[in-house]
Amino acid sequence: MKKFLALVLALAMIAAFVLVPTPMDIKAEAATVSGTKLCDYIQDGATLHCWNWSIANIKANLGLIANMGYSAIQVSPMQEMKEGTVNKPVNNWWAVYQPISFYINKSQSHCVGTKDELIDLCTEAHKYGIKVIMDVVFNHTANNGANQLCPLVDPDFLNDPACWHDYSQNSSSYNDRYDVTQRCMAGLPDLNTSNKTVQNLVLDYLKECIDAGADGFRFDAAKHIEVPEDKNIGSDFWPTVINGIKSYKSDIYCYGEILDDTGGTAFTNYTKYMSITDNRWSDKVRENVINSGNAGNYYSGYDNGVSADKLVLWAESHDTIGDLSSVWSSQYVLDKAWALAASRAYTMA
């Protein structure tokens, strides 16, 4: 199946389809469901990251997505937000990463969609054999200007000091676990993820998503949430949340965003609970294809000691598009890099 997906990725030239910000009014492309059986287990297949796509747009293209061989789709964060974003997801993509609550949004102004639309999407996707991964944000909330609490944050935790780290302090060293996990990213108020109120709200949100039909989750900024092994600052957030949600739905798929490095703890302290991203491997493959026309020894030194069945790889991501590091790559280069990522056994691409 991985070989098939690699061929599809290379020949169909779908890398641009994967991550280019997509207008909300895109015309649905006609497609018929092929006879190809999609992967049952998300880790073994390929996932289409529908970054900046509306649910309506994803639903309209499910046939095409299935025909391309994707076994899963990833939906942008759907938590309630501090501002309406109906017409501005492309330029203000960061808005969906600034939640104000741990509930699926109820507003018609959310750029991704409503809860009812999510339920419909999951129902239709499952008919094609496609799983649905939801992007979720639990490390921080929206601000009201740098290092200020947004007054629209859910009152369940807004006025409880125990639910927050010192949000006046920003992280300045990615080589210091305290700095990475206990301070704010770019002025976004950092939640105290060791707090039971926060943990219970997180679990309730994940259960709400599963009840809507979700099959998996991507945890944004996962490395910024401590693990039990972190000396003096460790907490039971990950075992509580991951074990709790897997007891609710045993086959739920989970992976965490860890960019570059963890700042001092072992990657395996995260892979006890979930798969993780490996952007250095992904970036190196793309760079080698650009510089030499092939990937060279692209496995060596870029897997962080993590087994392949716990890795999530890509040729480009919304971060590489956002920081312009991949946007100048030709389609030929991206197709090669996607094919290599998708063909690596046991990884999710």
C-alpha positions as CSV (number, residue, x, y, z in Angstrom):
1,M,0.0,0.0,0.0
2,K,2.8,2.4,0.8
3,K,4.4,1.7,-2.6
4,F,1.1,2.4,-4.3
5,L,0.7,5.7,-2.4
6,A,4.2,6.7,-3.3
7,L,3.5,6.2,-6.9
8,V,0.2,8.1,-6.7
9,L,1.9,11.0,-4.9
10,A,4.7,11.2,-7.5
11,L,2.6,10.7,-10.6
12,A,-0.5,12.6,-9.7
13,M,1.5,15.6,-8.7
14,I,-0.6,16.2,-5.6
15,A,1.8,18.0,-3.3
16,A,0.3,21.4,-4.3
17,F,-3.1,19.9,-3.5
18,V,-2.0,19.0,-0.1
19,L,-1.1,22.3,1.6
20,V,-1.7,25.3,-0.7
21,P,-4.2,27.5,1.1
22,T,-7.5,26.7,-0.7
23,P,-10.3,29.3,-1.3
24,M,-13.5,28.4,0.5
25,D,-15.5,28.5,-2.8
26,I,-13.4,26.0,-4.7
27,K,-15.4,24.1,-7.2
28,A,-15.7,20.5,-6.3
29,E,-13.9,18.2,-8.8
30,A,-15.8,15.2,-10.1
31,A,-14.5,11.9,-8.9
32,T,-15.6,8.3,-8.6
33,V,-14.5,6.0,-5.9
34,S,-11.8,3.6,-7.1
35,G,-11.5,0.0,-6.1
36,T,-8.4,0.6,-4.1
37,K,-8.8,-0.2,-0.4
38,L,-7.5,2.5,1.8
39,C,-5.4,1.8,4.9
40,D,-7.4,0.9,8.0
41,Y,-4.7,2.2,10.4
42,I,-3.9,5.9,10.0
43,Q,-0.2,5.5,10.8
44,D,0.3,3.2,7.8
45,G,-1.2,5.5,5.2
46,A,-1.1,9.0,3.9
47,T,-3.1,11.9,5.4
48,L,-4.3,15.0,3.4
49,H,-3.7,18.0,5.6
50,C,-6.6,20.2,4.7
51,W,-5.0,23.3,6.0
52,N,-7.3,26.4,5.6
53,W,-10.0,24.3,4.0
54,S,-13.6,24.7,5.0
55,I,-15.5,21.5,6.0
56,A,-17.8,22.1,3.1
57,N,-14.9,22.2,0.7
58,I,-13.4,19.0,2.2
59,K,-16.7,17.2,1.9
60,A,-17.2,18.3,-1.7
61,N,-13.9,16.7,-2.6
62,L,-14.1,13.4,-0.7
63,G,-14.3,11.3,-3.8
64,L,-11.2,12.9,-5.3
65,I,-9.4,12.5,-2.0
66,A,-10.2,8.8,-1.9
67,N,-9.2,8.3,-5.5
68,M,-5.8,9.8,-4.7
69,G,-5.2,7.1,-2.1
70,Y,-5.5,9.2,1.1
71,S,-6.7,7.1,4.1
72,A,-7.2,10.2,6.3
73,I,-7.9,13.9,6.3
74,Q,-6.8,16.5,8.8
75,V,-9.2,19.3,9.7
76,S,-8.0,22.7,11.0
77,P,-8.7,23.5,14.7
78,M,-12.5,24.0,15.4
79,Q,-12.3,25.3,18.9
80,E,-14.1,28.6,19.6
81,M,-12.1,31.6,18.7
82,K,-12.0,35.2,19.7
83,E,-12.8,36.6,16.3
84,G,-14.9,35.7,13.3
85,T,-12.9,34.5,10.4
86,V,-15.3,33.7,7.6
87,N,-13.5,35.4,4.9
88,K,-9.9,35.6,6.1
89,P,-8.5,32.1,6.7
90,V,-5.7,32.3,4.2
91,N,-4.0,35.5,5.5
92,N,-4.9,35.0,9.1
93,W,-4.4,31.2,9.4
94,W,-3.0,31.7,12.9
95,A,-6.4,32.7,14.3
96,V,-7.6,29.1,14.5
97,Y,-4.6,28.4,16.8
98,Q,-5.8,31.0,19.3
99,P,-8.8,29.3,21.0
100,I,-10.9,30.7,23.8
101,S,-12.5,27.4,24.9
102,F,-12.5,23.7,24.8
103,Y,-15.7,23.3,22.9
104,I,-16.4,22.8,19.2
105,N,-17.4,26.3,17.9
106,K,-21.1,27.0,17.6
107,S,-20.8,30.1,15.5
108,Q,-21.6,30.3,11.8
109,S,-18.7,32.8,11.5
110,H,-16.0,30.2,12.0
111,C,-13.9,29.8,8.9
112,V,-13.6,26.0,9.2
113,G,-17.3,25.1,9.9
114,T,-19.8,24.2,12.5
115,K,-20.3,21.1,14.6
116,D,-23.2,19.9,12.5
117,E,-21.0,20.2,9.4
118,L,-18.2,18.2,11.2
119,I,-20.7,15.4,12.0
120,D,-21.8,15.3,8.3
121,L,-18.2,15.3,7.1
122,C,-17.2,12.4,9.3
123,T,-20.3,10.4,8.3
124,E,-19.5,10.9,4.6
125,A,-15.7,10.4,4.9
126,H,-16.3,7.1,6.6
127,K,-18.4,5.9,3.7
128,Y,-15.2,6.2,1.6
129,G,-13.1,4.6,4.2
130,I,-11.4,7.9,5.0
131,K,-10.6,8.7,8.7
132,V,-10.8,12.2,10.1
133,I,-8.0,13.7,12.2
134,M,-8.8,16.9,14.1
135,D,-6.1,19.5,14.9
136,V,-6.4,20.6,18.6
137,V,-4.8,23.3,20.7
138,F,-4.3,22.8,24.4
139,N,-1.0,24.5,25.2
140,H,-2.3,28.0,25.2
141,T,-5.3,30.3,24.5
142,A,-5.9,33.5,22.6
143,N,-4.5,36.7,24.0
144,N,-5.8,40.2,24.3
145,G,-2.5,41.7,23.1
146,A,0.8,40.1,24.0
147,N,0.9,38.3,27.4
148,Q,-2.6,39.4,28.3
149,L,-5.6,37.1,29.0
150,C,-8.4,37.5,26.4
151,P,-11.7,38.3,28.3
152,L,-13.6,36.0,26.0
153,V,-11.8,32.9,27.3
154,D,-14.1,30.4,28.8
155,P,-15.0,31.5,32.4
156,D,-14.5,27.8,33.5
157,F,-10.8,28.7,33.6
158,L,-10.4,32.4,32.8
159,N,-10.4,33.6,36.4
160,D,-8.8,30.7,38.0
161,P,-5.1,31.5,38.6
162,A,-4.3,27.8,39.1
163,C,-5.1,27.2,35.4
164,W,-2.3,29.4,34.1
165,H,1.5,29.5,34.1
166,D,3.1,32.9,34.5
167,Y,1.8,34.4,31.3
168,S,3.9,37.5,31.7
169,Q,6.9,35.5,30.7
170,N,7.8,34.4,27.1
171,S,9.9,31.4,26.2
172,S,13.3,32.5,25.0
173,S,15.4,29.3,25.0
174,Y,14.4,26.2,23.2
175,N,17.3,24.4,25.0
176,D,15.6,24.7,28.4
177,R,12.6,22.5,29.3
178,Y,11.3,24.9,31.9
179,D,11.4,27.7,29.3
180,V,9.8,25.5,26.7
181,T,7.0,24.2,28.8
182,Q,6.2,26.7,31.5
183,R,6.3,30.0,29.6
184,C,4.4,31.6,26.7
185,M,4.9,31.1,23.0
186,A,5.0,34.6,21.5
187,G,2.8,36.2,24.1
188,L,0.0,33.6,24.0
189,P,-1.1,32.8,27.6
190,D,0.3,29.4,28.6
191,L,-2.1,27.0,30.3
192,N,-1.1,25.1,33.4
193,T,-1.5,21.7,31.8
194,S,-0.7,20.0,35.2
195,N,-4.0,21.4,36.5
196,K,-6.9,18.9,36.8
197,T,-9.5,21.5,35.7
198,V,-7.5,22.0,32.4
199,Q,-7.0,18.3,31.9
200,N,-10.7,17.5,32.4
201,L,-11.7,20.2,30.0
202,V,-9.3,18.8,27.4
203,L,-10.7,15.3,27.8
204,D,-14.2,16.6,27.5
205,Y,-13.3,18.3,24.3
206,L,-11.7,15.3,22.8
207,K,-14.8,13.2,23.7
208,E,-17.0,15.8,22.1
209,C,-14.9,15.4,18.9
210,I,-15.1,11.6,19.0
211,D,-18.8,11.7,19.5
212,A,-18.9,13.9,16.3
213,G,-17.1,11.2,14.4
214,A,-13.3,12.0,14.8
215,D,-10.9,9.2,14.4
216,G,-7.7,10.9,15.6
217,F,-6.0,14.1,16.8
218,R,-3.0,16.2,16.1
219,F,-1.8,18.0,19.2
220,D,-0.5,21.4,18.3
221,A,2.7,22.5,20.2
222,A,3.0,19.2,21.9
223,K,6.6,19.7,22.9
224,H,5.5,22.8,24.9
225,I,3.5,20.5,27.2
226,E,5.6,18.8,29.9
227,V,6.0,15.0,30.2
228,P,6.2,13.1,33.6
229,E,10.0,12.8,33.2
230,D,10.6,16.5,33.3
231,K,12.5,17.2,36.5
232,N,10.7,19.5,38.9
233,I,8.1,20.5,36.3
234,G,6.8,17.1,35.1
235,S,3.1,16.4,35.1
236,D,0.6,13.7,34.3
237,F,-1.0,15.6,31.4
238,W,-0.1,13.2,28.6
239,P,-0.8,9.9,30.4
240,T,-4.1,11.4,31.8
241,V,-5.3,12.7,28.4
242,I,-4.0,10.0,26.1
243,N,-5.0,7.0,28.3
244,G,-8.2,8.7,29.2
245,I,-9.2,9.2,25.6
246,K,-8.1,5.8,24.5
247,S,-10.3,4.3,27.2
248,Y,-13.2,6.2,25.6
249,K,-12.2,5.0,22.1
250,S,-9.5,2.4,22.0
251,D,-8.5,2.8,18.4
252,I,-8.1,6.6,18.4
253,Y,-5.0,7.8,16.6
254,C,-2.8,10.6,18.2
255,Y,0.3,12.4,17.1
256,G,2.0,15.5,18.5
257,E,3.7,18.4,16.8
258,I,7.4,18.5,17.9
259,L,9.5,20.8,15.7
260,D,13.3,20.5,15.6
261,D,14.0,19.4,19.2
262,T,12.3,18.9,22.6
263,G,14.7,21.2,24.5
264,G,16.2,18.5,26.7
265,T,13.9,15.5,27.2
266,A,14.0,12.3,25.1
267,F,11.7,12.1,22.1
268,T,10.7,8.7,23.5
269,N,9.1,10.4,26.5
270,Y,6.5,11.5,24.0
271,T,6.3,8.4,21.8
272,K,5.1,6.5,24.9
273,Y,1.8,8.1,24.2
274,M,1.6,9.1,20.5
275,S,3.4,9.4,17.2
276,I,5.4,12.6,16.6
277,T,6.4,14.9,13.7
278,D,9.9,14.9,12.5
279,N,10.4,18.1,10.5
280,R,14.2,17.7,10.4
281,W,14.0,14.5,8.4
282,S,11.3,16.0,6.2
283,D,13.3,19.2,5.6
284,K,16.5,17.2,4.8
285,V,14.8,15.1,2.2
286,R,13.5,18.2,0.4
287,E,16.8,19.9,0.6
288,N,18.7,16.9,-0.7
289,V,16.3,16.6,-3.6
290,I,16.8,20.3,-4.4
291,N,20.6,20.2,-4.1
292,S,21.5,16.9,-5.6
293,G,18.4,15.6,-7.4
294,N,18.1,12.7,-5.0
295,A,17.6,12.2,-1.3
296,G,21.0,10.6,-0.6
297,N,21.4,9.0,2.8
298,Y,18.2,10.6,4.0
299,Y,17.5,8.3,6.9
300,S,20.7,8.8,8.7
301,G,20.7,11.1,11.8
302,Y,17.2,12.5,11.3
303,D,14.9,10.2,13.1
304,N,15.8,11.3,16.7
305,G,16.1,7.7,17.8
306,V,12.4,7.2,17.2
307,S,11.1,4.1,15.5
308,A,9.5,4.6,12.1
309,D,6.1,3.5,13.3
310,K,6.0,6.6,15.6
311,L,7.0,9.2,12.9
312,V,4.9,11.6,10.8
313,L,6.8,13.0,7.8
314,W,6.1,15.4,5.0
315,A,7.7,17.3,2.1
316,E,6.2,20.6,3.2
317,S,3.9,21.8,6.0
318,H,2.0,24.9,6.8
319,D,5.0,26.0,8.8
320,T,7.4,25.7,5.7
321,I,4.8,27.6,3.7
322,G,4.4,30.2,6.4
323,D,8.2,30.8,6.8
324,L,8.7,30.5,3.0
325,S,11.3,27.7,3.3
326,S,9.5,25.4,0.8
327,V,7.4,27.8,-1.4
328,W,10.2,28.2,-3.9
329,S,10.6,24.5,-4.4
330,S,9.4,23.3,-7.8
331,Q,6.5,20.9,-8.1
332,Y,9.0,18.3,-9.4
333,V,11.1,18.6,-6.2
334,L,8.0,18.4,-3.9
335,D,6.6,15.4,-5.8
336,K,9.9,13.5,-5.2
337,A,10.1,14.4,-1.6
338,W,6.4,13.4,-1.0
339,A,7.0,10.1,-2.7
340,L,10.0,9.4,-0.5
341,A,8.1,10.3,2.7
342,A,5.1,8.2,1.7
343,S,7.2,5.2,0.8
344,R,9.0,5.0,4.1
345,A,7.6,1.9,5.8
346,Y,5.5,2.3,8.9
347,T,5.5,6.1,8.9
348,M,2.5,8.4,8.3
349,A,3.0,11.0,5.6
